[in-house]
């Protein structure tokens, strides 16, 4: 992803979900980025510009062990 896209997405995630979220470039990948809170990896953000419409898709896996209430 382009640096400007990363900045805009980082700002969006901070504003919309959590100020501690970070959108980071992925090594050797230019069509996606990674989303973190601190050092904890949350998921992957994909850039989709098919058919001339630009959108971004966030994919986050949730393990069943994470669903257990503490």
N, C-alpha and C positions, 0 to 999 in steps of 0.2 A: 504494500500500500504506500501511497505517497505520504510524505511527512505531514502535509497539510491535512490529509484525511485522518491520520493518526491523532493529530492535535484536536480536530473537531470531534472525533469519536471519544477521545479521552475526556474532553469537556462534557460531552453528552452523558457518558456513564457516571461521571462524578456528580453532575447536576441532578440526574434522574434517579440514580440508585444509591450511591454511597460515595462521599467525597474521598474515600481512601482507595477507590478503584483506579486501576492504571491499565491503559491500553498500550501494549508494547509490540514493536516490530518483531517478526519471526525471522530467525536466521535462514537465509537461503530461500525464503518464500516471499513473493511479492503480491500474492492474492489474498493474504490473510494476516491476522494479528492475534496476539494472545491477551487475555484479560486476567488481571490479578487483583487481589486485595493483599497488600504487603507482599510477602513471599509465597502466598497461597495461590496456586493456579486455579482459575475458575472455569475457563473455557476458551474456545476459539471463535474469532470473529472473521467471517468470510465476506469478501467483496464480490458482488454479483452485478455485472454490467451487461448481461445478455439482453438482447432485443432493444438495446439503447436506453434501457431504464436502469439507473444505478440504485442499488440497495445494498444493505449490509445485514448479514444473518449471524446471530449469536447462537452458538451451540455449547451447551453445558451438560455434562453427564452428572447425574445425582446417584450416588451409590446407596443401596438399601441400608447399609450400616450408618450412613449419615442421617437417615430418617428417624433413628432411635432417639427418643427424648431422653435427656439426661436428668 
